[in-house]
Amino acid sequence: MNGHGRLIRLLMATAVLGFICGASGAMAQAPLPSCSSHAALASPCIDQVDPPNWWVGLPSPMLLLHGSNLTAAKFSISGSGLTLARTRISANGHYAFLWLNSAHAAPETAIISAATPNGQTKVPFLLASRRSSRGRYQGFSAADVMYLIMTDRFADGDPANDPHPSQRDLPRGWHGGDFRGVQQHLDYIRQLGVTTVWLTPVYDNSGEYQSYHGYSATDLYRTDPHFGSLADLQSLARALHARGMKLVLDTVPNHVGARNSWAFDPPAPGWFHGTRDDHFPAANDFASLIDPHATPRQRAQVTDGWFANALPDLNQENPLVRQYLIQNVVWWVESTGADGLRYDTFPYIGRAFWQSLDTELHSLYPQLTTVGEIYNPNPVITSFFAGGVEHQGIDTGLSTPFDFPICFALRSALSHHDPIPGGPVRHDDLRALDEVLSNDWLYPHPERLVTFFGNHDMARFLSQPGVGVDDLKLAFALLATLRGMPEIYSGDEIAMRGGNDPDNRHDFPGGFPGDPQSAFAAASRTPEQASVHDWAAALFQFRGHHPALATGQQQDLFTDPSAFVFVRAANVNQGCAGDGSPRWMIAVNDADAARILTFPTQRTSLAGCTRFRAKLGQGTASSAGTQLTLHLAAKQAVIFETE
C-alpha cells in the first residue's frame, strides 16, 4: 500500500475509534478525511457517508457516499450478517449509492471498501443497538403546551461555539444561542406550564450567511456547529425527558440551502426540480392544490418551484431522493429520541411523499406525532392536508396542521384590523373566532390542531397596530382555553415586540453574556414583563391541572363583537345534572368598558348549573332559572368553574 493508502488507513482507524467511543452515549459523528487534497491522485477516496451510522432492527439503509475517483469502484462491506445488495455510481464518480441488507446484522463497526485498479479505500460504518423506547418517541397531544425556540436567539450556553467575530449587532447574523443555552433554561420553560419544546432546524447551515434560523441546510446529517454537537442535542433531549417534557424537531424535506454542495454537484439526475440556472420560484397558491380541476402545471408551480426563488427544491418523486429523506428523518428521531416533528413548508411537497414518510415513521414509532406548516388563513385549505382522510386518493398521515386560521382570527379580532384576504373571517372582532371555529367539521380531528397567535415568521403579536398588553393577555387566555394544543413563541410571554422578519427575532433578554437585564429571573423582570409572564404562567399551569380545559369538548355559547363565551367539558352535550364531570366556562370581554351579558342556558352545556366561581380573571356569574348573567371587567378574560 502506498503512503497515501497508509494515511487513509490511519485516519479510518481514528474515525472508527471515534464512533465506538460515542456508541454507548452520544453516537459521535467522527468526520472522514476530505478528498479535496486527494484530487490529483487516481485512487478512490470517500469523505462522507450518509447516514453516518445506523441501527440494527431498523429497515435496511441506502447509503449515499461522496468522494472522488469512484467511477469504476467495486464496493464491498464487512460485517456479521451484513451484505451489500446493489450499488449505483454517479457518472462523474463523486457519489455512490449502496443498498445494504442489514436484516440479520449484529451491532458492530463494519468496514466499507471501494477498490479500483488504482487503489483501495476503506471507511467505517457503525451499526448500533437501538436504545429503549421508554420515555422517547412519546408524541404530543392537546394535553400538551408547545414552546417554539429559535435556538440562535434564545440563550448562549457555550461561548466557545459563538461566531467570531461577534455578529450580535447584525439583525440577520449568528448571535450565539445554542443547545446548552436551551438546556440551562428548561426549568424556566417548565414553570410556564410548557410540556413540549419545538426547536427550529438543527441542521448544519455552515457557509450560509444569515442562516442562523436553520432552514438552509448544507448538511442534513450534522448539527450546526454554532448550536453545538449532536451530543449536546442528545443531552438536551435527555434533560427534557427527565423532566417529563417532550422534544419536537423541525424537519425540512422540501429544500436545502443555496450553498449546499448538491446545488453545484447533485448526486443523481433529477435530484432537484430544476437546476441553479434553470428553475422557477415556488408559488404559494395552495388553492390550486385542492382544486380537482386545476392543471398539473398549476400544481407544479407550488410543489416544484424553488422556495424564495433561491433554495434548491428537492425532487421527492425521485425514488433516491425519497429514500434519502425518509431515512434522514428516521435518523434524527432515532438519534435524539424526539417525540414529534414539525414539518416545514408542508404544501410544497406532494402528498405521496408525506404518505410514504408517515407510513415508515408510524411503523417504527407508533406514538410519534407530526404537525405541518400550512401558512394559510382558510380552514378549507389547511384541512385538506390533515391526515386521517383521503384527498386525491392519498392520506398524508399528518397528525395535525398548525391552526393558522385561528391565528389570523385572533390577530384580527384583538387588533381590530381588516381580516387577512383568502379566509372565512368577515369581521375584525371576536366574531372572527366563531367564524373560524364553525369550520371545525372540515378536520378529521379538530381537537388536535396546534393553536397559536404568533411565530417566528410573523410580526410579534404586541407589535400589531392597535394592540396593547391587555390584548396580549386576552390572546393568552384564549390560547390556553380554546380547543387544540397551544403553541407559544418564546418571548411573547414577556411581551417582546418586533415587526416582520428579522425584527421579530430579537434575542431573549438575559440569555446572552452582557445582557443588561434578564427576563428569565423573576426578580429582574420589568413590571410589564412580570405582568404578562405571570398571567400566561397561571393560565397554562391551571390548564395543566384541569384536563377538561385541555382535552375536553368545546361548546360556544355567546358571541358578539366584543364578547365570546364558551364551555370546555368532557361531554358538552350534558348539563351540570348530567355526568357530574368538571366543566369550565370561559368568558372574554374585549371592550374598553365593563359589560353585562345575559343569555339562556337551556339546552346548553350549562343547563342545570347554579354555581359559578371565577378561578382566574375578574368577573361574576349568576343564574336565574334558565338565564345566565355575567359581569365582566373591561379587557378581561375569566375562567369560571361551574356546577
N, C-alpha and C positions, 0 to 999 in steps of 0.2 A: 504494500500500500504506500502511495506517495505521501509527502509531507502534509499536503492538504487533507488527504484522507485521514491521517492520524489526528490532525486538528479537529476535524469534524467528529471523529470518534470520541475524543476527549470532551468536546462540548456536549455531545449527545449524552455521555455518561453523567456530566454535570446536570443536564436537564432531567434525566431520569431520577437522579438523587433529589432534585427539587420537587418533582412530582410525588415521589414516595414520602418525603418528609412532610408534605402537606396533606397526604391522603387521609390521615385519621382526623384531620380537623378542617383546615381552610381550603384544601384542594388547590395547592399553589399552582399558578399558571407560569411555569418557567419558560421564558422566551427562547425560541430557537435562534441560532446564529443567522444573521442576514445573508442573503445571497447576493447582495449588491456588490460586495468586494470579490465575488466569485465569477463575475460576468465574463472575464477573459478566458476562463477555464472551460473545457468541454465536458467535464464530468457532471453528473446530475447534482442538484442541490435542492433542499427543501427547507424553507424558513417559516412556514406556517401550516398548521393543521387545524381545520375547523370540522367538528368541535375539538377542542384541545384534549378532551378526555370524555369518557362515557361510563355507563354503569351496567353491570350485568343485571339481567331481568327486565331491561327496557328493550323496545324494538331495536333490531339490528340497525346500526347507523350507516349513513352515507358520509364519507369523509371528503372534504374539499382541501386538497393540498396546493400550496403555492410555492413556486421556486423557479428554477431555471434548468434548461437542458433536459427536460423531461420527455421530449417528443418520442424517443424510441425506448423509453424506460420499461423494464419488466419489473412489476411490483410483486412483493410477497410480504407476508406478515407472520410473525411467530406468536405463539400463544396457545395455551391449553384450551382446546375446543374452539379456537377462533380461526376462521378461514376467510379467504378473500373470494367473494362471489364473482365480481367482474370489475373492470376498470374502464375509464374513458379519459383520454388525454386531449387537452386543447391543442389546436393547430400550431400555436406558437410555442408550445412546450412550457408554458408558465403555470398551467394548472393541471391537476389530475383528480378525477372523481374516483373514489374507491368505495365499493359497496361491500361491507363486511357482513359475515354471518356470525353473530355472537350468541345465538340461541343456547349453545352448550358451553359457552366460555366460562372460565373461572376468573375471579379477581386477580389481576396481575398487571405489570407493566409490559405490554407487548412491544415488539420492535417492527417498525415498518421499513422495508428495504426497497430501494429503487436502484436498479442496475442497468447500465448501458455498456456498449463496447469501450467507452472511455472512462469508466469508473463506477463506483457504487457509493451510495449514501444511506445512512440509517438514522431514523428518528424514533423517539419513544412515544408510546400511546398508552395511557393508563386506563384500564377497565377496573372500576372500583365497585365495592359493595354499596348497595343503597342503604341510607340511614333509615331508621324507623320513621314512619309517618306520624307518629304520635306528636300532637301539638304543631303539626305542619300541614300545609295544604288545606286549611280549615274552611275556606270560603267566608264570604261576608253576607250579611242579610240586613233586613230592615231593623233588626235589633242592634245594629252597629251604628257608629258615627265615624265618618271618614275625615281625615285631616290631610289636605294637599300641601306638600312641601316641595318647593323648588330648591333642590339641595344647595346649589351655589349661593343662594341668597338667605339661607336660614341661620346657620351658625358655623363658625370656623373652629373645629376641634383639634386640628392638626396643622399648625402654621408651616410645617415642612413641605406640604403639598400646595402651598399658595403660589399664585403666579408671580413670577419675577421678571421685571419689576411689578409692583402692585398695580392692579387695574381697577381698584375700587372707585376711582373717580370717573371711570368710563361707564356710562349707563348700560352699554351692551358688552362690557368686559367681564372677565372672570373675577369674582370678588373673594373667593376663598372658602365658601361653605363646603362642608364635606360630611361623609357618613358619621364620622366620630362626633361632629357637632350635633347631628340629629340625635345620636345615642345619648349624648350628655344631657339632653333636654327632654327625655321621654317622660320623666315624672311631671314636668310642666304640661306636656301634651295630655297625659292621662288624667290630670286633675281637671281638665276641661270637660271631662266626660267622653273623651275620644277613645275609641277602641281599635281604630284601623288607620294606618299611615300609608298614604299614597305618595310615592316618590316619583318625580319626573324622571325621564330616562337616565339610566346609569351607564349607558354605553360610552365607550371611548369616542370622544369628539376631537381628538388631537389634530392640530393643524387647522382646525376650523375656528378662526377668529370670530368672536361674538356668539359662539355656540355653547355658552355656559348652560343653556337650557337642556341640552342633551338630545335634541331632535335631529341632529345632523351627523349620524354615526359614521365614523371612519373605520371602526372595528366592532362588529356585533358580538364578539366573544370576549371583550375586555372591558373592565370598568375604566372610566376616565380617571387618569392619574390625579386630576385636581380633586376628585371626590374621595380618593383612597383606593385601596386594593380590594380584591374580591374577599379577602379575609376580613377586611373592615366591614364590608356589606354583610357578610355572614354573621359577624359579631353583632351588628345592629339587628339582624333578623332574630338571632337568639335572645337578645335583650328584650325585644318586643314580645316574643313568645313567652319568656319567663314572667312577664307582667300580665299575661293573659290577653295580649294585644295581637294585632294582625298586620301583615305587610302586603301591600299591593304594589306591583311593579308596573311601570309604564312601558308598553310594548309598541314598537313602531315597525310593522312589517310592510308598510306602504312604500317607503323610500329610504335612501341613505343620504349622507352628506355629499355636497358637490365636490369635495376633495377626497372622497373615498377612492381608493386605488381602482376599484371596479369601474368607476366612471371613465377612466382612461384605458383600462385593460380588462374588459369583462371576462369572467371565467368561461362563458359559453355563448354561442349565438342566441339572441333572444333573451338575454339576461334581464334587459330593461325593455320597457316600452319606449322605443326611440333611442336616440343617442345624444351625446353632448351637443352635437352640431345639428341634429335633426329631431326635434321634438316639439310638442305644443304644450302650453300651460294648462294645468288642470282647471276645469270649470267647477263651480260649486252649485250648479243647478241640479240639486238632488231630485227635483220633481221629475226629471227625465228617467230616473232610475225606477220610480214607482209607476210610471205611465206605461200601461200594457201596449200602447200604440206608438211609443217612441221608437226611433230607429236605432240600430246598433251603433251608428255613428254618434248619435246624441249621447248615448250612454258611455261610449268610449271617451267622450270629451271629459267625463268625470273620472273614470277608472284608469284611463291610460295616460292622462296628462301628468306633467311634472309639477309637483306642488310648488307654488310661488314661482313657477317657471324656472326653478333653479335646482330642485332636489331630484336626483335621478329616480325614476319611478320603476320599482321592481315589477317584473312580469310574473305574477303568481300563477298564470296559466301554463307557464313552462314547468314541467314536472321537476326539473332540477332545482329551480328556484323554490317551488312549493315545498319540496322535502327539506331543503336547506333551512327555510324559515320556520317550518314546524319543529324541526329538531332544535333550532336555536331557542324557541320559546320553551321547549321541554328542558333544555339545558339550564336555562336561568331558573326555572321553577325548582328543578331537582337540586341545583347548586345552593339555593338560598332557603328552600322550604317556604317560598312565597305562598300566601293564602288566596291571592286573587290577582287579576291582571286588568289594567286599564288599556284599552285598545285605542290608539291614536288614529285620527282620520278614517274612521270606520267605513263610511260610504264610498271611499275612493278605491276600495278593493272589492272585487267581485264576490258574490255570495258563496260561490262554490268553494273558494279558499277558506272562508270562515267556517263552513260546514266541515271541511277536512280537518282544520285545526281543532275545532271543538270536539270532534269525534275522537281524535287522538288524546287530547287532554283529559277528557272525561273517562276514557278507558284506563288512564294511568292515575288520575287524581279525581275521584268521583265527587268530592266536596268542593273542589276549586270553583270559584265564580269569576265572571268576567263582566266588565262594564264598558260600553262603547261610546265614543265621542261622535255624536251626530249633531253637528252645530247648526241647528235649525229651530225656529220657534213654533213649527207646526207639528202637532202630535200625529197627524195623518202621515207625515214623512218619518218622524222618529220611530213610530210604532212599526213601520214597515221592516225595520232592521232587527227588531227584537226576536229572540229565539222563542221556540215553542209553537210556532205556526209557519206553515209553508207559504212562500210567495215565489212565483215563477218556478214552482216545483222544488224549492230549496229552503230548508230551515237553517238559518245561520247558526243556531245553537247559542247565541249570545244570551247570557243570563239576564241582562237588562241594559237598556240605554241610560245615559245621563238624561235627566229631565230638563232639557233646555227650554221646552215650552213653559214650565213653571218658573224657571229662572227669568225668562223675559217678562212673564206676567208679574212676578214680584217686583222687578225693577221698574216696570211701567206703572204698577199700581201705587208704589210708595214714593216714586219720584214725580208722579202725575205728568209724565211726558208721553208723547204720542207712542202708541204701540209700534213694535217692530213690524214692518210690512212682511207679508208672507205667512202670518199665523192667524189663528182663530180669534185673537184678542181684539175686541172692538172698543174697549174702554181703557182709560188711563187711571183707573181707580180700583178698589177692591173687587169690583165685579169681574175684573180680569181673571182672578183666581177661579171663580166659579165657572167661567167660560172654558178655561183650560181643563179643569177637573172633570167637567161634563163629558170630556172625550176619553176618559179612562177606559171605556169599553173597547177602545181600539187595541189595547195592550193585553196580551195573554196574562201578564202578571203586573198590574199597575203598582201593587204593593212593593215590588222590588225596585222601582225606579229610584235612581240616585238624585235626590233633590239638592239644589244649591242656589245661591243668589250671586255668586261671583267665582271666578277662577283666574288663572294666570293669563288668559287670552282676552280679557275684557277689563275696562277701567274698573277701579275699585268702586264698590257699591257707594261708599261715602263721598266719592268724587263726582257723582252724577249731579247735574243741575237740579236744584230743589230738594236735595236730600240732606237731612241733618242727623245727629246722633240718635234722636228719638225714633227716626225712621229705621235706622240700622238696628235698633233694639227690637222694633216690630218685626223686621225681617228675620232676626234670630228666633223670635218667638214662633213665627210661622214655620220656619225651617225645622225647629225642634218638635213641632206637633203635627204637621201635615203627614199624610201617608207617605211611605217611602223611607229611604235611608239618607240622612243628611250628610252633606259634604261641606266642610269649612275650608276656605282658602286661608292658609296661615297668614296672620296679620289682621284679618278682618275682626278677630276677637279683641284686638287692641285699637280698633278704629283707625287703622292705617289708611292713608289716602294715596291716590295716584291716578293719572289719566291712562290713556291707552299705552300699549307696549312701546317703550320699556318702562314707562313711568309707573306702571302697576307692579313692578318687580323690585321695589326697593328692599334693601337689607332689613332683616328683622332686628329692631333695636336691642342691643345687648348681646347679640350673637357673635360680635367681632371685636378683636383687640382694639382698644382705643375708643370704643363707643362711649359717648358721654353719659348715656342713660340706658338702663336695661328694663325691658318690659317683661322679662322672664321672672323677675323678682317682684313680689307684691309691694314691698316697701319702696321700690324705685319707680313704680308706675305713676304717670301723671293722673290727676283726677279723672280726666276723660277716659284714659286707657283703663283705669280701675273700674270705672262705672260700666263700660261695655263688657270688659272681661268678666267681671263678677256676675253680671246678668247672664251672659252666654254660658258660663260655667254652671250657674244654678239651673238653667234650663236643661242642659244636656245631662247633668247629673240626675236631675229629677226624672228625666225621660228614662235614664238607665235603670232607675229603681221601680219604674211602673210600666210593665210590659205592654199594657193596653195602649199607651201613648206611642209605643214603637211599632208594635206588630198588630194592633187591633184594627178593626174596620173603621171606616170614616163615613159619617153622615153629615151633610151640610144642612143647617137649619135656617140661616138667615143671611142675606147678602143685600147690601145697598152700597152706594158709592164710598162710604167711609166706615162701614162696619161689615164684619164677617164673623159668623158664629158657627161652630161645628162640634161634633162629638167624636171621640175615639173610644171604642169599646170592643170587647171580644166578639160581641154579636150586637150590631146596631139595630137589628130588626126586633129586638125585645126592649121593653121599657124597664124601669127600675124594679118593677114587680116580677120581672122575668127570671133570668138565671142567677141573679144576685152578684154577677161579676162586676168588678170595678168599671166605672165609666167616667170619662172626663169631658167636660165642656170647655172649649177654648173660645174666648170672645175677644175680638180685636176692634179697637176704635182708633181709626187713623185721623179723626177730626182734630182740629186745634182747640176744641172745647169739649167739655164733658157731654155725654149723651145718655139718654134713657131709651132703651129698646124694649119693645113689647111684642111678643109673637106667641102663637099657640104651640102647645106641646103634644096635643092629642095626635095619636098615630105617628109619633116620632120616637126616637131612642130615649127621650126624656119623659115619656108618658109614665105617670105614677111617681115621678121624682118629686120629693118635697123638701129636701135639704140640699143646699148648695154652699160649699165652703171654698173661699178663694185661697188657693195654696201658693200661687205665685202671681204677682201683679196686684193692682188696686182696683177693686170693684165689688159690687154686691149683686146678689140674685135672689129673687123671692118668687114664690109660686102662689097663684090664687086660682084654684080649680085647674083649668087647662091652659091658663095664661102664665107666661113667664115674663118677668120684668127685670131687666139688667140696668144697673147704674155703673157706667164706665167713665173713668177719668180720661182726660184728653191724652191722645197719643199713648194709649195703654193697651197692653195685652194681658189677659187674666186667664189662668188655668183654674177651673173650678172642679172640685171633687163633688160628685152627686150621689145621692141615694134616696 
